[in-house]
Amino acid sequence: MSNRDKIVLFRMKPEELKLVYDKMEAAGVKNLSAFIRKLVLTGYVIEVDMSDFREIRRLASINSNNLNQYARRANETGSIYKADIENLQKSHQEIIRLLGELLDKFTAMS
């Protein structure tokens, strides 16, 4: 006789249940209770603050736009300003710094 005598019920949409069964099949598990119990007891939820990613995307977009403008100017005039290159380098370094911080955060989570 099993000492698992507590029943937990919850509702799911049909498409959610299909995803559960698909994942069970992919994992080679046949027992729904065992599968869900394993996920709940040993799994974890990761909450990610997306503001960091949005800031990196914003900076990368600005950097890309600036690079296009500098390339256009260089093609039109045959020259480019040293200050423009330095500005682009600073922006690039900021993006690399933010990506490093994100990597450190994810490494600390594991």
N, C-alpha and C positions, 0 to 999 in steps of 0.2 A: 504494500500500500504506500502511496506517495505522500510525502509530508507537504506537498503543494496543494493545500486545500482552499486557498483564496482565489476567487475568480475576479478578473478585471475585464470589464466590458468597455468598449468604445466604438464609436461610429466612424465609418470611412466612406468616401465616395467610391463608386465602382472603379474609376480610373486609378485611385490611390491604392486600392486593394490589388489591382492588376500589377501596379509597380512593385508592391511588396512581393507578390508571387514571382514576378520576373527576377527580382533581386535574389529571392530564395533559390530559384533555379540556377542562376548564374553562380551562386555560392555552393551549389550542390547540396542544399538542405531541403529536406522533405517535410519536416515537422514545423508548422506555423508557430506554435507556442514556443518551441525551443529557439526558433529564429528570432522572434520578437524579444524573448527574454534575454537572449545573448546581446542583442543590440542595445536594449535598455540598460542592462547591468554593466556592460563593458564599453559601450559607446560613449561618445561625448558630443556636445554641441559647441561649435565654434561660432562666436559672434565677431564679425569683422566690421570695424569702423571704416566705412567706405569713403569718408572725407579725405583720408590720406591718398587714396587712389584718384579721387576727383582732382585733387590739387596737382598730383603728378601729371595727370592727363591735361589739365589746364596749362601747366608750364611747358609740357612737350608740344602742345598745340601752338603756343606763343613762339617757342623756339623754332618750330617748323615754319611758321609764317615768316618769321624774321629771316631765316635762312633763304627762303624763296625770294624775299625782297632783295636780300644782299646779292643773290645769284643773278637776279634780273638786272640790278644796277651794274654788276660787274660785266654782264654781257652787253649792256647798252653803252657803258662808258669805258670799259676796259680796265677799271680800277675799283678798289673797295677800301673803305676806311678801316684803319687799325682799331678804332673805337668800336666799330660794329662787330668785328671779330672778337674783341675782348668781351663785349656784352654777350655775345653768343656763347662764349666759353664759360662765363659766369653762370648763365642760365643752365647750361649743360651740367656744370658741377653741382648746382642746386638739385637738379633732377637726380643725379647719381647719389647725392647725399640722402635725399628722401627715400629713394629705393633701398639704400643701405639700412636706413632706420626701419623700414617695413620688413626687410629681411630679418633684422635682429628681433623684431617683435614676433614674427612667425617662428623663428628658431627658439625663442624663449617659451613659446606655447607647447612645443613638442617635448 
